[in-house]
Amino acid sequence: MAVITTLQRQLDKLDNDRVGVLKQKLQVIQRILVKYVKCHKKSRLGTWSFIQDRWYVEPYSCTGGDYWNYSKTETCDIVCPKCNSENYIYNHPQKDKIVELVDGHHFSTANIFKEVTENFKR
Ligand SMILES: [Zn+2]
């Protein structure tokens, strides 16, 4: 049993280490500067707000449809913390970087951004 206990302690330590590394990684992502083209100010990604667009699928046949999908990150908006303006990610000069940071690391938008709101579009 002692061996099992020792191995379990090692696993617990690995889990703790993993949590710590993930936290550091998230902080690095949140500190990356994003510039807004209109006000020309740079702000850390973690201080922007994210607007998650949702789109509706009309009911069809007997059981299909009648639900809301999530729009892709590139077709959502982020809100500049300095001037409070919405910025369509698709038109942002740093679009690829923003999409990679948001989608490429398994962190939710709620974790990355200061605030997330949903925008339901019929
Ligand atoms: Zn701004």
Backbone and ligand atoms as CSV (ligand in chain L), in Angstrom:
chain,resi,resn,atom,element,x,y,z
A,1,MET,N,N,0.828,-1.213,0.000
A,1,MET,CA,C,0.000,0.000,0.000
A,1,MET,C,C,0.859,1.260,0.000
A,2,ALA,N,N,2.036,1.157,0.597
A,2,ALA,CA,C,2.924,2.326,0.667
A,2,ALA,C,C,3.281,2.821,-0.730
A,3,VAL,N,N,3.475,1.861,-1.645
A,3,VAL,CA,C,3.827,2.243,-3.017
A,3,VAL,C,C,2.675,3.016,-3.657
A,4,ILE,N,N,1.463,2.528,-3.430
A,4,ILE,CA,C,0.291,3.206,-4.002
A,4,ILE,C,C,0.189,4.630,-3.452
A,5,THR,N,N,0.400,4.768,-2.151
A,5,THR,CA,C,0.344,6.091,-1.521
A,5,THR,C,C,1.387,7.029,-2.114
A,6,THR,N,N,2.605,6.504,-2.284
A,6,THR,CA,C,3.681,7.312,-2.857
A,6,THR,C,C,3.331,7.768,-4.275
A,7,LEU,N,N,2.830,6.819,-5.059
A,7,LEU,CA,C,2.472,7.156,-6.449
A,7,LEU,C,C,1.330,8.173,-6.486
A,8,GLN,N,N,0.362,7.994,-5.567
A,8,GLN,CA,C,-0.749,8.944,-5.530
A,8,GLN,C,C,-0.245,10.343,-5.167
A,9,ARG,N,N,0.725,10.408,-4.262
A,9,ARG,CA,C,1.301,11.726,-3.904
A,9,ARG,C,C,1.972,12.365,-5.123
A,10,GLN,N,N,2.666,11.526,-5.888
A,10,GLN,CA,C,3.314,12.052,-7.106
A,10,GLN,C,C,2.264,12.589,-8.084
A,11,LEU,N,N,1.173,11.829,-8.238
A,11,LEU,CA,C,0.110,12.280,-9.149
A,11,LEU,C,C,-0.514,13.591,-8.662
A,12,ASP,N,N,-0.743,13.692,-7.354
A,12,ASP,CA,C,-1.316,14.923,-6.797
A,12,ASP,C,C,-0.395,16.112,-7.059
A,13,LYS,N,N,0.911,15.864,-6.916
A,13,LYS,CA,C,1.876,16.935,-7.156
A,13,LYS,C,C,1.836,17.367,-8.625
A,14,LEU,N,N,1.773,16.380,-9.527
A,14,LEU,CA,C,1.685,16.699,-10.966
A,14,LEU,C,C,0.426,17.526,-11.262
A,15,ASP,N,N,-0.692,17.134,-10.654
A,15,ASP,CA,C,-1.940,17.885,-10.859
A,15,ASP,C,C,-1.784,19.327,-10.382
A,16,ASN,N,N,-1.182,19.486,-9.200
A,16,ASN,CA,C,-0.963,20.837,-8.672
A,16,ASN,C,C,-0.050,21.656,-9.574
A,17,ASP,N,N,1.032,21.012,-10.032
A,17,ASP,CA,C,1.960,21.695,-10.932
A,17,ASP,C,C,1.244,22.131,-12.205
A,18,ARG,N,N,0.406,21.239,-12.735
A,18,ARG,CA,C,-0.316,21.524,-13.965
A,18,ARG,C,C,-1.236,22.738,-13.782
A,19,VAL,N,N,-1.927,22.776,-12.668
A,19,VAL,CA,C,-2.811,23.912,-12.392
A,19,VAL,C,C,-2.006,25.213,-12.356
A,20,GLY,N,N,-0.838,25.151,-11.711
A,20,GLY,CA,C,0.007,26.344,-11.623
A,20,GLY,C,C,0.518,26.799,-12.983
A,21,VAL,N,N,0.929,25.857,-13.818
A,21,VAL,CA,C,1.446,26.203,-15.149
A,21,VAL,C,C,0.327,26.767,-16.020
A,22,LEU,N,N,-0.863,26.160,-15.936
A,22,LEU,CA,C,-2.002,26.665,-16.716
A,22,LEU,C,C,-2.349,28.099,-16.306
A,23,LYS,N,N,-2.278,28.373,-15.014
A,23,LYS,CA,C,-2.574,29.711,-14.512
A,23,LYS,C,C,-1.563,30.724,-15.071
A,24,GLN,N,N,-0.288,30.337,-15.058
A,24,GLN,CA,C,0.745,31.220,-15.613
A,24,GLN,C,C,0.514,31.478,-17.094
A,25,LYS,N,N,0.160,30.397,-17.811
A,25,LYS,CA,C,-0.068,30.525,-19.256
A,25,LYS,C,C,-1.231,31.486,-19.527
A,26,LEU,N,N,-2.312,31.334,-18.757
A,26,LEU,CA,C,-3.458,32.229,-18.917
A,26,LEU,C,C,-3.063,33.679,-18.654
A,27,GLN,N,N,-2.242,33.892,-17.622
A,27,GLN,CA,C,-1.819,35.258,-17.298
A,27,GLN,C,C,-0.988,35.868,-18.427
A,28,VAL,N,N,-0.136,35.049,-19.045
A,28,VAL,CA,C,0.675,35.541,-20.164
A,28,VAL,C,C,-0.240,35.948,-21.327
A,29,ILE,N,N,-1.239,35.108,-21.608
A,29,ILE,CA,C,-2.190,35.422,-22.687
A,29,ILE,C,C,-2.934,36.721,-22.372
A,30,GLN,N,N,-3.362,36.868,-21.119
A,30,GLN,CA,C,-4.126,38.063,-20.738
A,30,GLN,C,C,-3.289,39.336,-20.783
A,31,ARG,N,N,-1.966,39.187,-20.678
A,31,ARG,CA,C,-1.097,40.376,-20.677
A,31,ARG,C,C,-0.697,40.837,-22.078
A,32,ILE,N,N,-1.002,40.039,-23.096
A,32,ILE,CA,C,-0.614,40.415,-24.458
A,32,ILE,C,C,-1.391,41.662,-24.900
A,33,LEU,N,N,-0.660,42.609,-25.466
A,33,LEU,CA,C,-1.270,43.884,-25.832
A,33,LEU,C,C,-2.006,43.793,-27.163
A,34,VAL,N,N,-3.202,44.360,-27.176
A,34,VAL,CA,C,-3.992,44.451,-28.398
A,34,VAL,C,C,-4.296,45.930,-28.613
A,35,LYS,N,N,-4.073,46.369,-29.847
A,35,LYS,CA,C,-4.283,47.783,-30.160
A,35,LYS,C,C,-5.638,47.966,-30.833
A,36,TYR,N,N,-6.296,49.054,-30.486
A,36,TYR,CA,C,-7.538,49.358,-31.170
A,36,TYR,C,C,-7.276,50.441,-32.208
A,37,VAL,N,N,-7.683,50.156,-33.433
A,37,VAL,CA,C,-7.339,51.033,-34.551
A,37,VAL,C,C,-7.954,52.423,-34.441
A,38,LYS,N,N,-9.118,52.525,-33.825
A,38,LYS,CA,C,-9.776,53.836,-33.803
A,38,LYS,C,C,-9.191,54.779,-32.760
A,39,CYS,N,N,-8.957,54.279,-31.542
A,39,CYS,CA,C,-8.423,55.179,-30.514
A,39,CYS,C,C,-6.896,55.080,-30.424
A,40,HIS,N,N,-6.312,54.139,-31.161
A,40,HIS,CA,C,-4.854,53.939,-31.227
A,40,HIS,C,C,-4.234,53.571,-29.882
A,41,LYS,N,N,-5.042,53.087,-28.951
A,41,LYS,CA,C,-4.496,52.727,-27.647
A,41,LYS,C,C,-4.360,51.219,-27.519
A,42,LYS,N,N,-3.300,50.824,-26.834
A,42,LYS,CA,C,-3.071,49.398,-26.600
A,42,LYS,C,C,-3.560,49.029,-25.211
A,43,SER,N,N,-4.214,47.878,-25.121
A,43,SER,CA,C,-4.658,47.385,-23.819
A,43,SER,C,C,-4.394,45.884,-23.746
A,44,ARG,N,N,-4.160,45.408,-22.550
A,44,ARG,CA,C,-3.941,43.973,-22.367
A,44,ARG,C,C,-5.216,43.209,-22.704
A,45,LEU,N,N,-5.047,42.073,-23.359
A,45,LEU,CA,C,-6.199,41.290,-23.820
A,45,LEU,C,C,-7.187,41.020,-22.679
A,46,GLY,N,N,-6.680,40.743,-21.494
A,46,GLY,CA,C,-7.540,40.427,-20.357
A,46,GLY,C,C,-8.400,41.575,-19.861
A,47,THR,N,N,-8.147,42.786,-20.368
A,47,THR,CA,C,-8.958,43.936,-19.943
A,47,THR,C,C,-10.060,44.255,-20.958
A,48,TRP,N,N,-10.022,43.588,-22.119
A,48,TRP,CA,C,-11.081,43.781,-23.112
A,48,TRP,C,C,-12.305,42.960,-22.694
A,49,SER,N,N,-13.470,43.358,-23.224
A,49,SER,CA,C,-14.674,42.535,-23.052
A,49,SER,C,C,-14.937,41.813,-24.363
A,50,PHE,N,N,-15.592,40.687,-24.259
A,50,PHE,CA,C,-15.871,39.869,-25.429
A,50,PHE,C,C,-17.372,39.759,-25.618
A,51,ILE,N,N,-17.814,39.967,-26.853
A,51,ILE,CA,C,-19.243,39.804,-27.148
A,51,ILE,C,C,-19.420,38.554,-27.995
A,52,GLN,N,N,-19.972,37.533,-27.379
A,52,GLN,CA,C,-20.193,36.263,-28.082
A,52,GLN,C,C,-21.500,36.333,-28.857
A,53,ASP,N,N,-21.412,36.334,-30.186
A,53,ASP,CA,C,-22.620,36.321,-30.995
A,53,ASP,C,C,-23.210,34.909,-31.023
A,54,ARG,N,N,-24.532,34.861,-30.987
A,54,ARG,CA,C,-25.252,33.588,-31.101
A,54,ARG,C,C,-26.211,33.715,-32.271
A,55,TRP,N,N,-26.387,32.650,-33.020
A,55,TRP,CA,C,-27.340,32.694,-34.136
A,55,TRP,C,C,-28.317,31.536,-34.046
A,56,TYR,N,N,-29.520,31.854,-34.469
A,56,TYR,CA,C,-30.658,30.961,-34.258
A,56,TYR,C,C,-30.886,30.038,-35.438
A,57,VAL,N,N,-31.185,28.786,-35.139
A,57,VAL,CA,C,-31.573,27.829,-36.176
A,57,VAL,C,C,-33.081,27.621,-36.055
A,58,GLU,N,N,-33.802,28.060,-37.087
A,58,GLU,CA,C,-35.261,27.937,-37.086
A,58,GLU,C,C,-35.665,26.466,-36.973
A,59,PRO,N,N,-36.823,26.218,-36.377
A,59,PRO,CA,C,-37.306,24.831,-36.327
A,59,PRO,C,C,-37.536,24.278,-37.734
A,60,TYR,N,N,-37.230,23.009,-37.933
A,60,TYR,CA,C,-37.533,22.332,-39.191
A,60,TYR,C,C,-37.889,20.880,-38.886
A,61,SER,N,N,-38.617,20.277,-39.784
A,61,SER,CA,C,-39.187,18.930,-39.611
A,61,SER,C,C,-39.880,18.834,-38.245
A,62,CYS,N,N,-39.912,17.655,-37.639
A,62,CYS,CA,C,-40.617,17.510,-36.361
A,62,CYS,C,C,-39.737,17.833,-35.171
A,63,THR,N,N,-38.460,17.540,-35.291
A,63,THR,CA,C,-37.596,17.667,-34.114
A,63,THR,C,C,-36.370,18.545,-34.338
A,64,GLY,N,N,-36.149,18.995,-35.584
A,64,GLY,CA,C,-34.907,19.727,-35.863
A,64,GLY,C,C,-34.998,21.201,-35.525
A,65,GLY,N,N,-33.860,21.807,-35.350
A,65,GLY,CA,C,-33.771,23.259,-35.166
A,65,GLY,C,C,-34.233,23.740,-33.805
A,66,ASP,N,N,-34.592,25.049,-33.764
A,66,ASP,CA,C,-35.010,25.705,-32.529
A,66,ASP,C,C,-33.910,25.688,-31.463
A,67,TYR,N,N,-32.719,26.114,-31.862
A,67,TYR,CA,C,-31.632,26.236,-30.886
A,67,TYR,C,C,-30.673,27.337,-31.335
A,68,TRP,N,N,-29.801,27.718,-30.432
A,68,TRP,CA,C,-28.858,28.804,-30.700
A,68,TRP,C,C,-27.447,28.257,-30.834
A,69,ASN,N,N,-26.772,28.662,-31.899
A,69,ASN,CA,C,-25.374,28.281,-32.094
A,69,ASN,C,C,-24.452,29.411,-31.664
A,70,TYR,N,N,-23.197,29.059,-31.448
A,70,TYR,CA,C,-22.172,30.056,-31.134
A,70,TYR,C,C,-21.463,30.471,-32.418
A,71,SER,N,N,-21.356,31.765,-32.652
A,71,SER,CA,C,-20.590,32.233,-33.807
A,71,SER,C,C,-19.107,32.010,-33.545
A,72,LYS,N,N,-18.351,31.854,-34.649
A,72,LYS,CA,C,-16.902,31.713,-34.513
A,72,LYS,C,C,-16.300,32.971,-33.899
A,73,THR,N,N,-15.182,32.797,-33.226
A,73,THR,CA,C,-14.504,33.926,-32.582
A,73,THR,C,C,-14.264,35.075,-33.558
A,74,GLU,N,N,-13.828,34.744,-34.770
A,74,GLU,CA,C,-13.475,35.808,-35.724
A,74,GLU,C,C,-14.672,36.657,-36.141
A,75,THR,N,N,-15.892,36.153,-35.935
A,75,THR,CA,C,-17.070,36.955,-36.294
A,75,THR,C,C,-17.760,37.544,-35.057
A,76,CYS,N,N,-17.058,37.537,-33.932
A,76,CYS,CA,C,-17.578,38.194,-32.728
A,76,CYS,C,C,-16.897,39.560,-32.559
A,77,ASP,N,N,-17.252,40.255,-31.504
A,77,ASP,CA,C,-16.677,41.582,-31.249
A,77,ASP,C,C,-15.919,41.593,-29.920
A,78,ILE,N,N,-14.939,42.479,-29.846
A,78,ILE,CA,C,-14.308,42.770,-28.569
A,78,ILE,C,C,-14.489,44.266,-28.305
A,79,VAL,N,N,-14.546,44.605,-27.027
A,79,VAL,CA,C,-14.814,45.997,-26.645
A,79,VAL,C,C,-13.563,46.588,-26.003
A,80,CYS,N,N,-13.094,47.690,-26.600
A,80,CYS,CA,C,-11.896,48.368,-26.106
A,80,CYS,C,C,-12.135,48.934,-24.701
A,81,PRO,N,N,-11.265,48.608,-23.744
A,81,PRO,CA,C,-11.465,49.115,-22.381
A,81,PRO,C,C,-11.188,50.613,-22.246
A,82,LYS,N,N,-10.486,51.197,-23.212
A,82,LYS,CA,C,-10.129,52.615,-23.118
A,82,LYS,C,C,-11.233,53.519,-23.638
A,83,CYS,N,N,-11.852,53.140,-24.779
A,83,CYS,CA,C,-12.872,54.015,-25.365
A,83,CYS,C,C,-14.250,53.360,-25.419
A,84,ASN,N,N,-14.328,52.099,-24.967
A,84,ASN,CA,C,-15.598,51.397,-24.882
A,84,ASN,C,C,-16.266,51.139,-26.243
A,85,SER,N,N,-15.478,51.157,-27.324
A,85,SER,CA,C,-16.051,50.910,-28.647
A,85,SER,C,C,-15.966,49.435,-29.006
A,86,GLU,N,N,-16.991,48.968,-29.710
A,86,GLU,CA,C,-16.979,47.588,-30.187
A,86,GLU,C,C,-16.097,47.472,-31.406
A,87,ASN,N,N,-15.394,46.375,-31.498
A,87,ASN,CA,C,-14.463,46.155,-32.582
A,87,ASN,C,C,-14.705,44.754,-33.153
A,88,TYR,N,N,-15.197,44.697,-34.389
A,88,TYR,CA,C,-15.453,43.414,-35.048
A,88,TYR,C,C,-14.103,42.723,-35.286
A,89,ILE,N,N,-13.935,41.562,-34.696
A,89,ILE,CA,C,-12.622,40.894,-34.745
A,89,ILE,C,C,-12.175,40.635,-36.182
A,90,TYR,N,N,-13.145,40.297,-37.045
A,90,TYR,CA,C,-12.799,39.963,-38.427
A,90,TYR,C,C,-12.064,41.100,-39.136
A,91,ASN,N,N,-12.373,42.327,-38.771
A,91,ASN,CA,C,-11.736,43.485,-39.420
A,91,ASN,C,C,-10.531,44.017,-38.650
A,92,HIS,N,N,-10.206,43.400,-37.532
A,92,HIS,CA,C,-9.095,43.891,-36.716
A,92,HIS,C,C,-7.761,43.499,-37.360
A,93,PRO,N,N,-6.801,44.427,-37.413
A,93,PRO,CA,C,-5.505,44.094,-38.026
A,93,PRO,C,C,-4.776,42.947,-37.313
A,94,GLN,N,N,-5.091,42.717,-36.042
A,94,GLN,CA,C,-4.480,41.607,-35.304
A,94,GLN,C,C,-5.427,40.402,-35.206
A,95,LYS,N,N,-6.333,40.296,-36.176
A,95,LYS,CA,C,-7.350,39.231,-36.151
A,95,LYS,C,C,-6.765,37.846,-35.899
A,96,ASP,N,N,-5.756,37.463,-36.682
A,96,ASP,CA,C,-5.208,36.106,-36.574
A,96,ASP,C,C,-4.633,35.851,-35.188
A,97,LYS,N,N,-3.952,36.852,-34.651
A,97,LYS,CA,C,-3.361,36.734,-33.320
A,97,LYS,C,C,-4.454,36.583,-32.255
A,98,ILE,N,N,-5.489,37.412,-32.350
A,98,ILE,CA,C,-6.580,37.359,-31.368
A,98,ILE,C,C,-7.276,35.998,-31.424
A,99,VAL,N,N,-7.592,35.533,-32.644
A,99,VAL,CA,C,-8.285,34.247,-32.797
A,99,VAL,C,C,-7.421,33.108,-32.245
A,100,GLU,N,N,-6.125,33.162,-32.512
A,100,GLU,CA,C,-5.233,32.107,-32.013
A,100,GLU,C,C,-5.190,32.114,-30.488
A,101,LEU,N,N,-5.129,33.294,-29.900
A,101,LEU,CA,C,-5.061,33.388,-28.437
A,101,LEU,C,C,-6.365,32.913,-27.784
A,102,VAL,N,N,-7.493,33.239,-28.422
A,102,VAL,CA,C,-8.791,32.886,-27.842
A,102,VAL,C,C,-9.119,31.413,-28.062
A,103,ASP,N,N,-8.831,30.905,-29.270
A,103,ASP,CA,C,-9.255,29.537,-29.618
A,103,ASP,C,C,-8.174,28.481,-29.429
A,104,GLY,N,N,-6.926,28.893,-29.407
A,104,GLY,CA,C,-5.843,27.922,-29.519
A,104,GLY,C,C,-5.302,27.351,-28.225
A,105,HIS,N,N,-5.872,27.713,-27.084
A,105,HIS,CA,C,-5.238,27.273,-25.837
A,105,HIS,C,C,-6.195,26.681,-24.815
A,106,HIS,N,N,-7.395,26.338,-25.233
A,106,HIS,CA,C,-8.367,25.665,-24.367
A,106,HIS,C,C,-8.774,26.473,-23.141
A,107,PHE,N,N,-8.628,27.793,-23.206
A,107,PHE,CA,C,-9.183,28.623,-22.143
A,107,PHE,C,C,-10.508,29.185,-22.643
A,108,SER,N,N,-11.487,29.293,-21.759
A,108,SER,CA,C,-12.772,29.843,-22.178
A,108,SER,C,C,-12.650,31.370,-22.285
A,109,THR,N,N,-13.558,31.959,-23.056
A,109,THR,CA,C,-13.549,33.423,-23.164
A,109,THR,C,C,-13.811,34.047,-21.787
A,110,ALA,N,N,-14.608,33.361,-20.956
A,110,ALA,CA,C,-14.884,33.881,-19.608
A,110,ALA,C,C,-13.602,33.946,-18.776
A,111,ASN,N,N,-12.678,33.029,-19.028
A,111,ASN,CA,C,-11.403,33.057,-18.309
A,111,ASN,C,C,-10.475,34.143,-18.847
A,112,ILE,N,N,-10.465,34.316,-20.154
A,112,ILE,CA,C,-9.504,35.234,-20.780
A,112,ILE,C,C,-9.913,36.691,-20.593
A,113,PHE,N,N,-11.193,36.991,-20.845
A,113,PHE,CA,C,-11.624,38.387,-20.903
A,113,PHE,C,C,-12.195,38.877,-19.578
A,114,LYS,N,N,-12.222,40.192,-19.450
A,114,LYS,CA,C,-12.759,40.819,-18.248
A,114,LYS,C,C,-14.241,40.477,-18.101
A,115,GLU,N,N,-14.942,40.489,-19.242
A,115,GLU,CA,C,-16.384,40.263,-19.219
A,115,GLU,C,C,-16.806,39.625,-20.544
A,116,VAL,N,N,-17.805,38.751,-20.500
A,116,VAL,CA,C,-18.349,38.172,-21.719
A,116,VAL,C,C,-19.852,38.382,-21.717
A,117,THR,N,N,-20.359,38.950,-22.806
A,117,THR,CA,C,-21.810,39.065,-22.943
A,117,THR,C,C,-22.212,38.326,-24.211
A,118,GLU,N,N,-23.447,37.885,-24.247
A,118,GLU,CA,C,-23.924,37.163,-25.422
A,118,GLU,C,C,-24.886,38.046,-26.191
A,119,ASN,N,N,-24.760,37.994,-27.497
A,119,ASN,CA,C,-25.598,38.801,-28.376
A,119,ASN,C,C,-26.413,37.861,-29.259
A,120,PHE,N,N,-27.710,37.754,-28.959
A,120,PHE,CA,C,-28.575,36.828,-29.683
A,120,PHE,C,C,-29.139,37.508,-30.922
A,121,LYS,N,N,-28.781,36.968,-32.091
A,121,LYS,CA,C,-29.203,37.576,-33.361
A,121,LYS,C,C,-30.147,36.634,-34.077
A,122,ARG,N,N,-31.351,37.093,-34.345
A,122,ARG,CA,C,-32.302,36.277,-35.112
A,122,ARG,C,C,-31.976,36.413,-36.589
L,1,ZN,ZN,ZN,-10.296,52.283,-27.802
